[in-house]
Amino acid sequence: MQSVYAITTSKTDDLVKEEKFLKHSIQKLLDLYVLQLQMLVEVQKLAVQQIEISKKKHLATKEDLQPNTKFINNKVIACIANSTSISDHISNQKLTNWENDDEYVNIIWQKLQISDLYIKYMNSKDNSFKADKNFAQDFFAEIIAPDAKLAEYYEDQVISWLDDIPFVNTWILRTLNKAKENKPLTLGSLYKDEDDAQFVSDLFRKVMLNHTSFEEDISSKTPNWEAERIADIDMILIKMAICEFLKFPSIPVRVTINEYIEISKDYSTNKSGYFINGVLDKLSREYSENKRLEKIGRGLL
């Protein structure tokens, strides 16, 4: 959607250049995933450093000398720290963010320390893997994921990351939920398979190569609306949905309609969902009647 918007508003026809940028943006999403996940490890490292500093105090207290090590021994965070695939990605992509901008690690650590979540966890006698997993998930969901300063930092790094954060955060919570004791986490894949990766290019190209004819179809179902009066994002979403209707026979019509209604909730107006649903419903019925809608498999209409 963003790439279609970029190429249509810039009035350029360089599909190859924009497609490369699209693929690059998707690849950078994996960097964001790793950085967010690695934040758990970096905060734990900072906690270890502070314990060591406290032990060396001239007038160290009993608590300084015999600290509560529950957090620094969290088994789920250890799974991340011991992941070869994650450490390799950090090394290969030169992700030195938390070394160069460690003030953000400090911000998260300070927030964690004063949270009820942390206090309750540190006082708990439950040392099970399940307890550690629940804490890691809550730590991420309640403190790391919603942090505004961290979001601003990511937006400054890569402009597309601000939109990617909700997806990445959900992905990380799923990753943490799948963690198993004594097994390092494996870096997730951006695509399910080669077909999934190819779908990205195919959808982008087919939308752009057919967007003029798609716009004509839209006009036929919105006689009281000039194209200029339809919000740019709504127009793009409807064109993308039409493309799935006509060019991707394995995607069910209802799945397509529901998907683009959901996207409109995040990127367009409050009434866009109703408008998009109405136009797509009319078009899908017309395509079906005219035999233009050819879906493969049962129940795809």
N, C-alpha and C positions, 0 to 999 in steps of 0.2 A: 504493500500500500504506500509506504513512504517513498519507495523508489519510483512508483508510477506517478505519485504526486510531484516529485522532484523533476522528473523528465517532462511532464506536461506543463508545469508552471514555468520552467526555464526555457521552454520553446526550442529545445534541442532535439535532435533525432539520433543522437549517438547511443544506440542501444548497447553496444559492446562496452563502452566506458561505464555506463550506469549499471550494467549487470555485474561488472567487476567490482564496483563499489558496493553493490548489494551483497555479493559473496564475501567481500572483505568485512562488511558490517556484521554479518552473521558469524564469521570466524572470530571477530573481536568479542562477540557475546561470550565465547568460551573463556576468554581472558577475565571477563567480569565475574563469571561463575567461579573461577579459581581464586580470584582475589577475595571475593566474599567468603568463600569457604575457608581460605587460608587465614582470614581475620581471627577465627576461633583459635587457631594455632598460635598466632602472633600474640594474642592477649594472654594465652597460657604461658608463653615464653617470658612475657613481661612480668607475670606473677612469680615465675621462678627467679628472675633477676632480683625482684624486690625482696623475696625471702632471703636470698643470699646476702643482700646488702644489710638486712635487718640483723642477721646472725653476726655480722662483723661490727655492730655498734659497740662503742666503748662501754656503755651501760645497757647491754642487751637484757631484755626481760625474759622471763620463762617462756612467754608466748613467742618471743623472737627466736629463741633457741629451739623451741619445740613447736613449730608452726603447724597449723592445720593444712595438710597437703592434699586434701580431697580434690580440689579443683585442678591442681597441677598433675594429678594422677588420673584425671578423667579418661576413661578407656576409649570413648568414642572420638574425642579430640586426638588421642594417640593414633587412632586408625587413619586420621587425615594426615597427621605428621609423618606417619610411616608409609604413606602411599608413594610408591615409586613413580607412578604415572602422573601424579600431581606435581611432585618435585621436578620431574623431567620437563613438564610443561612450563613451570616457572623458570627453569633454567633456559630452555630453548627459546622462549618468548621474551626472555630478559625482563621478567616482571619484578622489578626492584621497588615497587611502590611503597611497600611497608618498611623498607630500609630507608628510603629517601624521605618519606612523609610519615614518619613514625608518630607524629602528634595525633594522628587519627586513631592509632592503636591505643594511645594513652586516653583519648576521649572515651573510647568504648570500655576500657578497663576501669576508668573512674565511675562510669555509669553502672557497670556491673557490680562493683564493690558495695555500692550503697543501695542496691536493689533488694527487695524482699525475696526475690527469686534466689539470689546468691546466698543471702543470709540463711534462708530455709535449707538450701542445699548443703551448705557447709556444716550446719548443725544436725543434719540427718545422719542416722547410723546405717542407712541403707547404702551399701557399697556395691550393689549389683550393677551389671552392665546395663540393665533396663533403666535403672535410676540415672545412670550417667547419660544414657541416650535421651531420656526425657528432659534432663537439664540442658543438654547441648541443643536440642530442638527449641526449647523455650528461650534459651540465651540468644539464639539466632533470631527467632521470631519476634521477641519482645524488645531486644536491645540493638542488635546489629541491623536488621532489616529496616526498621522505621527511622533510623537515625538521619536527620535532615542534613547535618553537616557532611556526612558520608555521601549522601545523594548529590549534594552540591559539588563535592570533590570529583565524583565519577562523571558528572556532566561536564566539568572542565577538562577531564582527560579525553573523553570520546563523546561527541555530541549525541550519538545514538543511544548511549548507555542509559540515559534517564528513562527512556521508553522501555528499555530492556530489563530494568531492575525488577518489576513485579514478576515477570516470567522466571528470571534467574532465581529470585528468592523462593518461589514455589518449587523450582527444580532442586534447590539445595535442601529444602525441608524433606523432599522425597528421598534424596540421597542419604540424609541422616537417618531417616526412618528405615532404610534398607541396611544400615550398618550392622555388621555381625562381629561378635567377639573374636579377637585375635586374627581378624582378617582386614588388611589395609583396604581402604576405599579405592575403587578404580574410577578414574576420570570418565565422566559420562560422555556420550557421543552426541554431537549436534543433530545428527540425522539417524533415523531408524535403520535405513539401508540406502543403497544407491538410488533406488527409485524415489525415495523421499528427497534426496538431494537434487535429483533431476527435476522434480516437481517445481522447485523454486525457480529454476531457469525457465521451464516451460510456461508456468503461469505468467511470469513477468513478460516474456516475449509475446505470448499469444494475446495478452491483454493489449499490449502496445500495438501490435500489428493489426488488431481488429477493433480498436477503440472507437474509430469513426462510425463503423456499422453498428456497434453496440449502442452508441449515442443516438443513432437514428431509431433503434428499437425502443430506447428509453423515452424518446420524444413522443412516440406513438401511444405510449401509455400514460403520458403526463401532458395532455393537450392544453391544460390551463397553466402550464409552467414553461417558461422559456429556459433554455439550458443555463443561461447566466444566473437564473434565480435559484437553481438547485445548488446547494452547498457543494463546494469542490470535493470534499471528502465523501459525501453521500454519492456523488456521481461516480467517483473512483470505485467505491465499494460495490455499487450496483454493477459496474462494468466487470469487475473481478468475478462477481457472482455469476453474471451471464456467461463469462468465459468458462467457468466450471460447469455450468449447465450444458454448454454446447461442445466443449473441447475435452472434457474429462469424463468419459462415460462411466467410470467406476465410482464416482462420488455421488451419493444420493442427493436428490434435490433438497430435501428437508434439512440435511446436514449443512449444505451450502447456505441456505437461507438463515438458519439459526446461527451459523458461524459469523456471518457478516452483520447480523443484528447485534451480536455480542460485541464485535469490534467497534461498531458505531457508538455503543454506550461509553467507550473510553475516549473516542476521538472526535465525536461529532455532537450534535445538539440533543436535547432531551427528547425531542419529537422525531429524531432521525430514524429510530428503530421502526416506528409505525409506518413512516413513509417508505423506507426501504422494503419492509415486509410487504406492503401493498403493491409496490411496483414489481417486485420479484414474483409474487404470487400470480399476478396477471400475466407476466411474461412466461412463466413456467407452464401455465395452462395453455397459452397460445402456442408455445413451442411444441408441446405435446400433441395438440390438435393438428398442427402442421407437419408432424412427423420430423421435426428438427431436433427433438429431444430423444436421443437414443441412449438409454442407460443399460449397462451390462449387469445381469444378475437380478435376482428377485428382490422386491421391496425397495428398489432404488428410486422410485418416484415418490 
